[in-house]
């Protein structure tokens, strides 16, 4: 099933979209260390320790890129989410280009109330942005679309890192 914007894509983009939609999972081996890192993030988030959240998030990103044998991604965690009329920005992925390293920016506080985000929301955002990275580097899709397959991969990673996680998008 394609989202409405699929019709606005050119033929090449539609082919990438369909390829993305066919990939449902990113299987990992020995997820216990990753689960421990996820638990550590949960603890540190409640303490509102931004440098430590960033360090642990980078460790998860490094562990995943190492296991999947793809280039590293540089992670930055900032405080309050940017927002305007369209809503709040939870995370942002910038692919590698012209010799630069791919990067992810995450925010750990809500825009309106400036409260630390819930652990599962934060981790899901991290995994979402990493899925964009894997679309480019692991699956070599050339573009990273929000397909049903993309969201299945994100949920698959979430289930592996947080067994029994409720998988709603909130």
C-alpha angles and dihedrals in degrees: 000000000000125000118242095262090062090086091059093057122096119243094266092050091047089055090052090047092053092048090051091048091056094058109085105168148022104213116208131194122223099006095176095098089049091050089052091051090049090052089050090053090051090055096044094047091060088054091053092231103157098182091050092046088052093048093050092045090052089051091055091047091048092048092050096045090047093050092047092043095232130133118283123260123215114230129206124184116201130186119242121026116244115242145171137154093315092057137250128329111227099180143347132209124202115189121224113271136169094003096314125127119248112256141200127201119198131181122215101194130063117248100232105038097019091225123152108264121247115270097244091048090051095046093045090053090050091050091045092056091044089053088059088053092049091049088061101035108027102030095028092218096155090222134039116224128181096247128158087255090054091054091045090055090049091050091045091056091046092053090050094050097038109028111209093018115162102243103210114131093241 
